[in-house]
Amino acid sequence: MCGRLGGNRRGVLERISDHPWRAAGAIAALGATAVIVQGAVSAAGTSVATVQGARIALSAAVTVSLERPAYPVAVLAGLAVLLRRS
């Protein structure tokens, strides 16, 4: 089982090495998404475990995205780099 994990890890590193721009795009999209989600949760000021809390957080995410438009653009650009065809 340990050999299998090592093989998977090596495969991931080889894939990142073969496609560094895609890896950078994924990291950029993930980071920008984290900023939007964190801003939305802190702006909502409520638990997102309930349906009402999730709606408030979604509304706050839209507000955060409109206030800081660079982050949604970074998400889209990162996803475009990640998903582009070779």
Secondary structure by P-SEA (a helix, b strand, c coil): caaaaaaaaaaaaaaaaacaaaaaaaaaaaaaaaaaaaaaaaaaccccccaaaaaaaaaaaaaaaaacaaaaaaaaaaaaaaaccc
